[in-house]
Amino acid sequence: MNFKQVEAFRAVMMTRSMTTAAGLLHTSQPNVSRWIAILEKTLGFVLFQRVGTRLIPTPEAEAFYADVERAFIGLESLNDSASSIRRRGTGMLRIGAVGSITQCVMPDAMRLFRQRCSDIPVVVNTGGSDVVAKWVATGYCDIGFTSIHTDVPALHYERINLAHGVGVVASEHRLARKKLLKPADFKDEAFISLPAGSFNRASIDRHFPNDERILSIETPYATTICTMVAKGLGVSIVNPIVSRALRASGLREIAFSEKVEFPSYAVTSHHFPVNVLASRMAECVREVFGELGGTGGLKAPGRSPRRPPPGRRSSAGR
């Protein structure tokens, strides 16, 4: 069985005529008849019967035709995919990102991306920085967005934003009138924190050496922290990108006197080329960070041989 025989069979099924099928295939009627005869011999059953001038498919032919149509639909889908790749690069974009970016940056970044690539399928996966790094390293994702460097090898990290932590309190809280919060202001306050052991948690806790906060709730997502703070369940220090993106009613953002950095990185693999779609998405993410008041870092994902610093493995709380 070869493609010409199956193509001839499909054409005859569609037209119910050897002659018309030959016209569709730009060949002669004897060629179509010969291909059908060879196909019948290969399959081991009769495909067509003549009733007067009519060509009638057998039940076996009808059953076989259903599978043939499924196969041709698949071929047409491959043609569509190839056309999309010719126009825009790879036909699907696979993204991995930490929770803060997925929840607060990606929706607007996707809006921008859709304006530029309206018909490209996109898959967005959410995980901690270490998980996202592994997805990129294995080729499961075309690009990743993390909040820390990891020790996963053969990855390139390009900083695309740097934000400084802010205090968040409920709008009716006693601290809400302050223009600047200092560590001492958090004394005896219920504090909603990122998980113990996470890099961002450590960056915050180092400013409280004689900790007099009441560590009341731990949760891995800053979006959850901000929502809880707005409901009066405590106070916290978060990435301002999160509090600004949420625009939660009842939430007040106040500058924090100490330096708590929240970087964000675009991550690509040395082993897989950065495709056009991934580069466009990185630009969209940068633009949204800029709209939210972040300090962007400045180059498209590249191939610098720079190795990430070791020892930053935990990615909870991103």
C-alpha positions as CSV (number, residue, x, y, z in Angstrom):
1,M,0.0,0.0,0.0
2,N,1.4,3.4,-0.9
3,F,0.2,7.0,-0.8
4,K,-0.9,7.2,-4.4
5,Q,-3.2,4.2,-4.0
6,V,-4.8,5.6,-0.8
7,E,-5.2,9.0,-2.5
8,A,-6.9,7.4,-5.5
9,F,-9.2,5.5,-3.2
10,R,-10.2,8.7,-1.4
11,A,-10.8,10.6,-4.6
12,V,-13.1,7.8,-5.9
13,M,-15.0,7.8,-2.6
14,M,-15.5,11.5,-2.8
15,T,-16.6,11.6,-6.5
16,R,-18.0,8.1,-7.0
17,S,-16.3,8.1,-10.4
18,M,-12.9,6.8,-11.7
19,T,-12.9,9.5,-14.4
20,T,-13.7,12.4,-12.2
21,A,-11.2,11.1,-9.6
22,A,-8.5,11.0,-12.3
23,G,-9.2,14.7,-13.1
24,L,-8.8,15.6,-9.4
25,L,-5.5,13.8,-9.3
26,H,-4.3,15.1,-12.6
27,T,-3.8,11.6,-14.0
28,S,-5.5,9.2,-16.3
29,Q,-8.5,7.0,-15.6
30,P,-6.6,3.8,-16.2
31,N,-4.0,4.8,-13.6
32,V,-6.7,5.3,-11.0
33,S,-8.3,1.9,-11.9
34,R,-4.9,0.2,-11.6
35,W,-4.1,1.8,-8.2
36,I,-7.5,0.8,-6.9
37,A,-7.0,-2.8,-8.1
38,I,-3.6,-3.0,-6.4
39,L,-5.0,-1.5,-3.2
40,E,-7.8,-4.1,-3.2
41,K,-5.3,-6.9,-3.6
42,T,-3.2,-5.5,-0.7
43,L,-6.2,-5.1,1.6
44,G,-7.8,-8.4,0.7
45,F,-11.3,-7.2,0.1
46,V,-13.3,-5.5,-2.7
47,L,-13.7,-1.7,-2.5
48,F,-16.2,-0.9,-5.3
49,Q,-18.9,-2.6,-7.2
50,R,-20.5,-1.4,-10.5
51,V,-24.3,-1.2,-10.6
52,G,-25.1,-0.1,-14.1
53,T,-23.2,3.1,-14.6
54,R,-22.9,3.7,-10.9
55,L,-19.8,2.9,-8.7
56,I,-21.0,1.7,-5.3
57,P,-18.5,1.4,-2.3
58,T,-18.7,-1.8,-0.4
59,P,-19.3,-1.8,3.4
60,E,-15.6,-2.6,3.8
61,A,-14.7,0.4,1.7
62,E,-16.9,2.7,3.9
63,A,-15.2,1.4,7.0
64,F,-11.8,1.9,5.5
65,Y,-12.7,5.3,4.2
66,A,-13.4,6.6,7.8
67,D,-9.8,5.8,8.8
68,V,-8.4,7.3,5.6
69,E,-10.2,10.6,6.3
70,R,-8.8,10.7,9.8
71,A,-5.3,10.3,8.3
72,F,-5.8,13.0,5.7
73,I,-7.2,15.4,8.4
74,G,-3.9,14.8,10.2
75,L,-1.9,15.6,7.1
76,E,-3.9,18.8,6.6
77,S,-3.2,19.7,10.2
78,L,0.6,19.2,9.6
79,N,0.3,21.5,6.6
80,D,-1.3,24.2,8.8
81,S,1.4,23.7,11.4
82,A,4.1,24.1,8.8
83,S,2.5,27.2,7.4
84,S,2.4,28.7,10.9
85,I,6.1,27.9,11.5
86,R,7.0,29.6,8.2
87,R,5.2,32.7,9.2
88,R,6.0,33.0,12.9
89,G,8.5,30.4,14.0
90,T,7.6,27.4,16.1
91,G,3.8,26.8,16.2
92,M,3.4,26.6,20.0
93,L,4.9,28.6,22.9
94,R,5.5,26.8,26.2
95,I,6.2,29.0,29.2
96,G,7.1,28.2,32.8
97,A,6.9,30.9,35.4
98,V,6.8,31.3,39.2
99,G,3.5,32.2,40.8
100,S,4.0,35.9,41.2
101,I,4.6,36.3,37.5
102,T,1.9,33.9,36.4
103,Q,-0.7,35.6,38.5
104,C,0.3,39.2,38.3
105,V,2.4,39.8,35.1
106,M,1.5,37.1,32.7
107,P,-2.2,38.1,32.1
108,D,-1.2,41.5,30.8
109,A,1.9,40.1,29.0
110,M,-0.4,37.6,27.3
111,R,-2.7,40.5,26.2
112,L,0.3,42.2,24.6
113,F,1.5,38.9,23.0
114,R,-1.9,38.3,21.5
115,Q,-1.9,41.7,19.8
116,R,1.3,40.6,18.1
117,C,0.8,36.8,17.6
118,S,-3.0,36.4,17.7
119,D,-3.3,32.7,16.6
120,I,-0.3,31.0,18.4
121,P,-1.2,28.4,21.0
122,V,0.4,29.1,24.3
123,V,0.8,26.8,27.3
124,V,1.6,28.4,30.7
125,N,2.9,26.2,33.5
126,T,3.4,27.4,37.1
127,G,6.0,26.2,39.5
128,G,8.8,27.3,41.9
129,S,12.0,28.7,40.4
130,D,13.8,25.3,40.7
131,V,11.0,23.5,38.9
132,V,10.8,26.2,36.1
133,A,14.5,25.9,35.6
134,K,14.3,22.2,35.1
135,W,11.5,22.6,32.6
136,V,13.6,24.9,30.6
137,A,16.7,22.7,30.9
138,T,14.9,19.7,29.6
139,G,13.2,21.5,26.7
140,Y,9.7,21.1,28.3
141,C,9.4,24.9,28.2
142,D,10.8,27.3,25.6
143,I,11.4,30.0,28.2
144,G,11.0,30.4,31.9
145,F,10.5,33.3,34.3
146,T,12.0,32.8,37.8
147,S,12.7,34.9,40.9
148,I,16.1,33.4,41.7
149,H,19.1,31.7,40.1
150,T,19.2,28.0,40.6
151,D,22.0,25.5,40.3
152,V,20.4,23.7,37.3
153,P,23.3,23.6,34.8
154,A,23.5,25.0,31.2
155,L,20.9,27.8,31.7
156,H,21.2,31.5,30.9
157,Y,19.6,34.0,33.3
158,E,18.8,37.5,32.2
159,R,17.4,39.9,34.8
160,I,14.3,41.5,33.4
161,N,13.2,43.3,36.6
162,L,14.3,44.4,40.0
163,A,11.8,45.5,42.6
164,H,12.3,46.6,46.2
165,G,10.0,45.2,48.9
166,V,7.2,47.3,50.4
167,G,5.1,47.0,53.5
168,V,1.5,46.1,53.0
169,V,-1.2,46.8,55.6
170,A,-5.0,47.0,55.6
171,S,-6.3,50.5,54.8
172,E,-7.8,50.8,58.3
173,H,-4.7,49.5,60.1
174,R,-3.0,51.7,62.6
175,L,0.1,51.8,60.3
176,A,-1.8,52.8,57.2
177,R,-1.1,56.6,57.8
178,K,2.7,56.1,57.8
179,K,4.7,57.1,54.8
180,L,7.6,54.8,55.7
181,L,7.7,51.6,57.7
182,K,10.7,50.6,59.8
183,P,11.4,47.1,61.3
184,A,10.4,48.5,64.7
185,D,6.9,49.3,63.4
186,F,6.1,45.6,63.0
187,K,6.6,44.9,66.7
188,D,3.7,42.8,68.1
189,E,2.0,42.8,64.7
190,A,0.6,39.6,63.2
191,F,2.9,39.0,60.2
192,I,1.9,37.0,57.2
193,S,5.1,35.5,55.8
194,L,6.5,33.5,53.0
195,P,7.6,29.9,53.9
196,A,10.6,29.3,56.1
197,G,13.7,28.4,54.1
198,S,12.8,30.3,51.0
199,F,15.2,32.9,49.6
200,N,12.8,35.8,49.7
201,R,11.8,34.9,53.3
202,A,15.4,35.1,54.4
203,S,15.9,38.4,52.6
204,I,13.0,39.8,54.7
205,D,13.8,38.1,58.0
206,R,17.4,39.4,58.1
207,H,16.0,42.9,58.9
208,F,14.4,41.6,62.1
209,P,17.4,40.2,64.2
210,N,15.5,40.7,67.4
211,D,12.3,39.6,66.0
212,E,9.3,40.9,67.8
213,R,6.8,40.2,65.0
214,I,4.0,37.7,65.6
215,L,4.6,35.2,62.7
216,S,0.9,34.1,62.4
217,I,0.5,32.8,58.9
218,E,2.8,31.3,56.2
219,T,1.8,30.9,52.6
220,P,3.9,30.4,49.4
221,Y,2.2,33.1,47.2
222,A,2.5,36.8,47.6
223,T,-0.9,37.2,46.0
224,T,-2.4,35.2,48.9
225,I,-0.5,37.3,51.4
226,C,-1.9,40.6,49.9
227,T,-5.5,39.2,49.9
228,M,-5.2,38.2,53.5
229,V,-3.7,41.6,54.5
230,A,-6.5,43.4,52.8
231,K,-8.9,41.4,54.9
232,G,-7.2,42.5,58.1
233,L,-5.5,39.2,58.9
234,G,-2.1,40.7,59.4
235,V,0.7,42.8,57.8
236,S,3.6,41.8,55.5
237,I,6.4,42.8,53.2
238,V,6.0,41.8,49.6
239,N,7.2,42.4,46.0
240,P,5.4,45.7,45.0
241,I,4.7,44.2,41.5
242,V,2.2,41.9,43.3
243,S,0.4,44.5,45.3
244,R,0.1,46.8,42.3
245,A,-1.1,44.2,39.9
246,L,-3.8,43.0,42.3
247,R,-5.2,46.5,43.0
248,A,-7.0,44.9,46.0
249,S,-9.4,47.2,47.7
250,G,-8.5,47.7,51.3
251,L,-4.8,47.2,50.8
252,R,-2.3,50.0,51.5
253,E,1.3,49.9,50.1
254,I,4.0,51.7,52.2
255,A,7.7,52.1,51.5
256,F,10.0,49.9,53.7
257,S,13.1,51.5,55.1
258,E,15.3,48.5,54.5
259,K,16.5,47.0,51.3
260,V,14.7,43.8,50.2
261,E,15.3,42.9,46.6
262,F,12.9,41.0,44.4
263,P,14.6,40.2,41.1
264,S,12.9,38.5,38.2
265,Y,14.8,36.6,35.4
266,A,14.1,35.3,32.0
267,V,15.6,31.8,31.7
268,T,16.7,30.0,28.6
269,S,18.7,26.9,27.9
270,H,22.2,26.7,26.3
271,H,21.1,23.5,24.6
272,F,17.9,24.8,22.8
273,P,17.8,27.8,20.5
274,V,15.7,30.7,21.7
275,N,12.8,30.9,19.2
276,V,11.1,34.0,18.0
277,L,8.0,33.5,20.1
278,A,9.9,33.1,23.3
279,S,11.8,36.4,22.6
280,R,8.5,38.2,21.9
281,M,7.0,36.9,25.1
282,A,10.1,38.1,27.1
283,E,9.6,41.6,25.7
284,C,5.9,41.5,26.6
285,V,6.8,40.5,30.2
286,R,9.4,43.3,30.4
287,E,6.8,45.9,29.2
288,V,4.3,44.8,31.9
289,F,7.0,45.0,34.6
290,G,7.7,48.6,33.4
291,E,4.0,49.5,33.5
292,L,3.8,48.2,37.1
293,G,6.7,50.4,38.1
294,G,9.6,47.9,38.1
295,T,13.2,48.5,37.1
296,G,13.7,46.4,33.9
297,G,16.8,44.6,33.0
298,L,17.6,45.2,29.6
299,K,18.5,42.6,27.1
300,A,16.7,39.9,25.2
301,P,17.4,36.3,26.4
302,G,20.9,35.4,25.0
303,R,23.7,33.0,25.3
304,S,26.1,34.4,27.8
305,P,28.3,31.8,29.3
306,R,27.7,33.3,32.8
307,R,27.1,30.6,35.4
308,P,24.4,31.1,38.0
309,P,25.7,31.5,41.6
310,P,25.4,28.3,43.6
311,G,23.4,27.6,46.7
312,R,20.0,29.2,46.0
313,R,17.8,26.2,45.6
314,S,14.6,26.9,47.5
315,S,12.1,28.7,45.4
316,A,9.0,28.7,47.6
317,G,7.3,32.0,47.9
318,R,7.9,33.3,44.5
